[in-house]
Amino acid sequence: MSAFETIDVAREGAIARITLNRPGAANGIDLQMAGELLQASLDCRHDAGVRAVVLSANGRMFCAGGDLNGFVANAARLQSHLKELTLLLHGAISNFARMRAPLIVAVNGAAAGAGFSLALAGDLVLAARSAKFALAYTAAGLVPDAGASHFLPRVVGLRRAQELILTNRRLNAEEALQWGIVTRVVDDAELPAAATALASEIAAGPTQAYGAVKRLLVSTCQNTLEAQLDLEGSEIAAAAVTADGQEGVAAFLAKRAAVYTGN
């Protein structure tokens, strides 16, 4: 893993940890952080040894979204600045979605704007009980980015997505759970341990199959039924001949626990 300044990246066996680390700026995403997230996402996507990725944050807030101070500082070239910023951040979002390792997002405190979008990009999302979620884009005269307009309607449905975007309604952690935005709510003090336990469970699983599941769930919103059925057939046939696929079937038939290697 590379060295970074606005994020921390660490490797623990098959688990990669990415931690937003601009607590003094509410972990706002500036140009540097967007670029470092892109690099970290590439490292995770192309490292066959990474079988689970945990995205979390240092400080009281998960992420307040884009750093609006950067908007002011680049007022003379604001459109170019935002195109550059979103190009980098969107590249990271795409890599997280396309990598075979599941992305576990652990949300502490507020997730607003692009911070909310980062949570939506997770395959599994844990929220501290004190967490809050708000898109807040239109409150600043802006529109969603970082994949929010793609993920949100698929997660909560069109009507609720419209409400969250147009009214900037804030959700607490329990409401986010009820709406399907997060997978599980845990006590604040338990969030790090819960994320580690979940990542360990995922990292010990059939990574190739997880990657196929991610591809299937992305494509189902775009494909016809027949195209999706064809893709399912291809993916299950490919999974069956992997080492993990053969181990899983053998373990099931032998009524024993499977031991997956990620191959």
Backbone torsions as a table, in degrees:
resi	resn	phi	psi	omega
1	MET	NA	146.3	-176.5
2	SER	-81.6	167.5	176.4
3	ALA	-88.0	139.9	-176.7
4	PHE	-134.4	166.1	179.7
5	GLU	-115.7	-37.8	-176.6
6	THR	-98.2	-8.3	174.0
7	ILE	-135.0	156.0	171.1
8	ASP	-106.4	136.5	177.5
9	VAL	-128.1	127.4	-178.9
10	ALA	-136.8	154.3	179.0
11	ARG	-121.2	127.3	176.3
12	GLU	-125.3	92.5	-175.5
13	GLY	63.4	-122.3	-179.5
14	ALA	-89.1	2.0	-178.6
15	ILE	-102.4	127.4	172.6
16	ALA	-103.4	133.6	179.5
17	ARG	-114.7	125.5	175.5
18	ILE	-115.9	121.7	-176.6
19	THR	-122.2	119.8	175.2
20	LEU	-63.2	132.1	-171.0
21	ASN	-138.0	56.6	168.8
22	ARG	-126.2	57.3	-173.6
23	PRO	-59.9	-31.0	179.1
24	GLY	-69.2	-17.1	177.8
25	ALA	-115.2	27.3	179.6
26	ALA	56.6	28.3	-178.0
27	ASN	54.8	33.7	175.9
28	GLY	-63.3	143.2	-176.0
29	ILE	-89.1	108.8	174.1
30	ASP	-102.5	-175.8	-175.8
31	LEU	-60.0	-41.0	-178.5
32	GLN	-66.6	-45.2	179.2
33	MET	-63.0	-40.3	179.1
34	ALA	-60.6	-42.6	178.9
35	GLY	-66.0	-38.3	-179.9
36	GLU	-71.9	-35.2	174.2
37	LEU	-63.9	-38.2	177.1
38	LEU	-61.7	-47.7	-179.6
39	GLN	-62.4	-43.3	179.6
40	ALA	-63.4	-39.1	179.6
41	SER	-66.1	-37.8	177.0
42	LEU	-65.4	-43.6	178.7
43	ASP	-58.7	-44.1	-179.6
44	CYS	-68.0	-42.2	-176.3
45	ARG	-64.6	-35.5	-172.6
46	HIS	-104.7	11.4	174.9
47	ASP	-104.2	107.9	-176.4
48	ALA	-64.2	-18.0	179.6
49	GLY	-80.4	-12.6	178.9
50	VAL	-84.2	119.5	-176.5
51	ARG	-117.8	-6.3	173.0
52	ALA	-158.4	143.5	179.7
53	VAL	-125.5	130.5	177.3
54	VAL	-110.7	124.4	176.1
55	LEU	-110.0	119.8	-179.7
56	SER	-139.9	-168.4	-176.4
57	ALA	-148.1	148.0	171.8
58	ASN	-89.0	149.3	176.7
59	GLY	98.5	-172.3	-175.2
60	ARG	-79.3	-23.2	-177.5
61	MET	-117.1	144.2	174.4
62	PHE	-67.7	-58.3	178.0
63	CYS	-170.5	126.5	-179.0
64	ALA	-84.4	2.4	-179.8
65	GLY	101.6	-155.1	178.4
66	GLY	-66.2	144.9	-179.9
67	ASP	-77.3	103.8	-176.1
68	LEU	-68.7	-19.3	175.3
69	ASN	-63.3	-32.8	176.3
70	GLY	-67.2	-30.8	176.3
71	PHE	-63.0	-44.8	-178.8
72	VAL	-66.3	-44.0	-177.7
73	ALA	-64.9	-25.3	-178.9
74	ASN	-112.1	30.9	-176.0
75	ALA	-57.3	-34.7	-176.9
76	ALA	-71.1	-19.6	-179.7
77	ARG	-136.8	44.6	-170.1
78	LEU	-63.0	-42.1	-179.6
79	GLN	-63.1	-43.2	178.6
80	SER	-63.5	-41.0	179.7
81	HIS	-61.0	-46.4	-178.0
82	LEU	-69.4	-34.0	175.9
83	LYS	-64.6	-41.2	178.3
84	GLU	-66.6	-45.2	-179.5
85	LEU	-60.7	-48.5	-177.9
86	THR	-70.4	-32.0	177.3
87	LEU	-59.0	-44.4	-179.5
88	LEU	-70.4	-49.2	-177.8
89	LEU	-64.8	-41.3	-179.5
90	HIS	-67.8	-31.6	173.9
91	GLY	-62.2	-40.4	178.0
92	ALA	-64.3	-45.5	179.1
93	ILE	-58.3	-43.9	-179.6
94	SER	-63.1	-42.7	178.7
95	ASN	-64.3	-41.8	178.3
96	PHE	-60.8	-38.5	-179.7
97	ALA	-72.2	-33.2	-174.2
98	ARG	-91.0	-19.1	-179.4
99	MET	-68.7	153.3	-178.2
100	ARG	-76.0	-29.5	-179.8
101	ALA	-69.6	131.1	175.7
102	PRO	-64.2	144.1	177.5
103	LEU	-98.9	120.9	177.0
104	ILE	-105.0	120.3	179.9
105	VAL	-105.3	127.0	178.6
106	ALA	-111.2	109.6	-172.7
107	VAL	-99.4	116.8	173.1
108	ASN	-112.0	136.9	178.8
109	GLY	67.6	-148.9	-173.5
110	ALA	-83.3	138.2	171.0
111	ALA	-121.9	106.0	-175.4
112	ALA	-124.2	153.0	177.3
113	GLY	54.0	-127.0	-179.9
114	ALA	-63.9	-20.9	173.8
115	GLY	-66.0	-40.6	173.5
116	PHE	-62.0	-42.2	-179.8
117	SER	-61.8	-40.4	177.3
118	LEU	-60.6	-39.7	177.2
119	ALA	-63.7	-42.1	179.7
120	LEU	-62.4	-28.1	-178.9
121	ALA	-75.6	-11.3	-178.7
122	GLY	-71.7	147.7	173.1
123	ASP	-79.3	-33.3	175.2
124	LEU	-136.0	133.3	-174.2
125	VAL	-128.1	120.4	174.4
126	LEU	-103.0	139.6	179.2
127	ALA	-126.1	134.1	170.1
128	ALA	-65.7	150.7	-176.7
129	ARG	-59.9	-26.3	-179.6
130	SER	-87.6	0.6	-176.1
131	ALA	-65.3	149.1	176.9
132	LYS	-131.7	147.7	-177.5
133	PHE	-129.6	129.5	176.6
134	ALA	-154.1	137.7	178.3
135	LEU	-77.1	-49.6	170.1
136	ALA	65.2	6.5	-179.4
137	TYR	-65.7	-52.9	-174.9
138	THR	-69.5	-18.9	174.9
139	ALA	-65.1	-24.5	177.4
140	ALA	-105.4	14.0	179.2
141	GLY	73.7	22.0	-176.6
142	LEU	-115.9	-177.2	179.7
143	VAL	-128.7	159.0	-175.8
144	PRO	-61.4	149.1	172.9
145	ASP	-140.4	-168.7	178.2
146	ALA	57.7	28.2	174.2
147	GLY	89.5	1.6	-176.3
148	ALA	-59.5	-41.1	-177.7
149	SER	-72.0	-16.0	175.7
150	HIS	-87.7	-51.9	-173.4
151	PHE	-75.6	-41.7	-169.5
152	LEU	-60.4	-49.2	179.4
153	PRO	-62.1	-30.4	179.3
154	ARG	-73.3	-28.0	-178.6
155	VAL	-85.3	-45.4	-172.3
156	VAL	-113.5	-8.8	-175.1
157	GLY	93.4	159.7	-173.3
158	LEU	-63.8	-46.3	-174.4
159	ARG	-63.2	-44.6	179.3
160	ARG	-69.3	-34.8	176.1
161	ALA	-62.5	-42.4	178.0
162	GLN	-61.2	-42.2	-179.9
163	GLU	-63.4	-46.7	-178.0
164	LEU	-63.8	-38.8	-177.3
165	ILE	-78.2	-43.3	-172.5
166	LEU	-82.7	-30.6	-177.9
167	THR	-105.3	-9.0	-178.1
168	ASN	58.0	34.0	177.5
169	ARG	-57.9	137.6	177.8
170	ARG	-98.1	139.0	178.0
171	LEU	-116.0	137.7	170.5
172	ASN	-83.9	178.6	-173.4
173	ALA	-62.5	-42.4	-179.0
174	GLU	-65.9	-38.8	176.7
175	GLU	-65.7	-40.8	178.2
176	ALA	-61.6	-36.3	176.5
177	LEU	-66.0	-44.7	-179.5
178	GLN	-63.2	-34.0	-179.3
179	TRP	-82.3	-6.2	179.5
180	GLY	85.7	12.1	-178.5
181	ILE	-78.4	-34.1	177.5
182	VAL	-118.2	158.2	-178.3
183	THR	-85.8	-37.5	-174.3
184	ARG	-156.5	145.7	174.3
185	VAL	-111.0	133.6	179.3
186	VAL	-130.4	161.0	175.3
187	ASP	-61.1	148.2	-174.6
188	ASP	-51.9	-46.4	-176.3
189	ALA	-67.6	-19.9	-176.9
190	GLU	-92.2	-8.0	-173.4
191	LEU	-58.1	-50.7	-179.1
192	PRO	-58.8	-44.9	-178.8
193	ALA	-66.7	-37.8	179.6
194	ALA	-65.9	-39.9	178.2
195	ALA	-65.6	-40.9	179.0
196	THR	-64.5	-44.1	180.0
197	ALA	-62.5	-43.3	179.9
198	LEU	-67.0	-41.9	179.0
199	ALA	-63.5	-39.1	178.6
200	SER	-63.9	-41.4	177.4
201	GLU	-62.5	-46.1	-179.4
202	ILE	-66.7	-41.2	-177.7
203	ALA	-65.5	-21.4	178.2
204	ALA	-90.7	2.2	-175.5
205	GLY	-93.9	-175.1	-178.3
206	PRO	-79.4	90.1	-170.7
207	THR	-60.9	-39.3	179.0
208	GLN	-62.1	-41.2	178.6
209	ALA	-66.1	-39.4	176.7
210	TYR	-59.6	-42.8	178.3
211	GLY	-60.8	-40.5	178.4
212	ALA	-65.5	-40.1	177.5
213	VAL	-60.4	-42.7	179.0
214	LYS	-61.4	-42.4	179.0
215	ARG	-63.8	-41.8	-179.3
216	LEU	-64.5	-42.6	-177.1
217	LEU	-70.5	-29.9	175.2
218	VAL	-70.6	-43.9	-173.5
219	SER	-74.7	-22.2	-174.7
220	THR	-64.0	-23.8	178.7
221	CYS	-81.8	-7.1	-176.0
222	GLN	-115.9	-28.9	-173.0
223	ASN	-86.9	156.8	165.0
224	THR	-72.0	168.1	177.5
225	LEU	-56.7	-45.6	-176.2
226	GLU	-65.4	-39.9	178.5
227	ALA	-65.5	-38.4	179.0
228	GLN	-69.0	-39.7	176.7
229	LEU	-62.0	-40.7	178.2
230	ASP	-63.3	-42.2	179.5
231	LEU	-66.5	-41.1	176.9
232	GLU	-58.7	-42.5	179.2
233	GLY	-61.2	-42.4	179.7
234	SER	-66.4	-42.4	-176.3
235	GLU	-69.6	-40.7	-179.4
236	ILE	-70.4	-34.1	177.3
237	ALA	-66.3	-40.3	178.6
238	ALA	-68.2	-40.2	-179.5
239	ALA	-65.5	-33.9	-175.1
240	ALA	-65.5	-26.4	-177.2
241	VAL	-98.8	2.5	173.6
242	THR	-76.8	163.3	177.6
243	ALA	-60.2	-41.2	179.7
244	ASP	-66.9	-38.5	178.8
245	GLY	-63.1	-44.3	179.4
246	GLN	-67.5	-38.6	177.2
247	GLU	-65.1	-41.9	-179.5
248	GLY	-62.3	-44.1	179.3
249	VAL	-66.1	-45.0	180.0
250	ALA	-61.4	-41.9	-179.8
251	ALA	-66.6	-40.0	179.0
252	PHE	-61.9	-45.4	-178.4
253	LEU	-68.4	-33.2	-178.8
254	ALA	-87.0	-2.1	-179.6
255	LYS	56.7	47.7	176.4
256	ARG	-130.8	166.9	177.9
257	ALA	-73.5	136.1	178.7
258	ALA	-78.2	147.8	175.0
259	VAL	-117.2	104.1	-175.8
260	TYR	-93.8	145.8	179.9
261	THR	-113.0	-6.4	-177.2
262	GLY	87.4	5.9	-177.2
263	ASN	-107.6	NA	NA
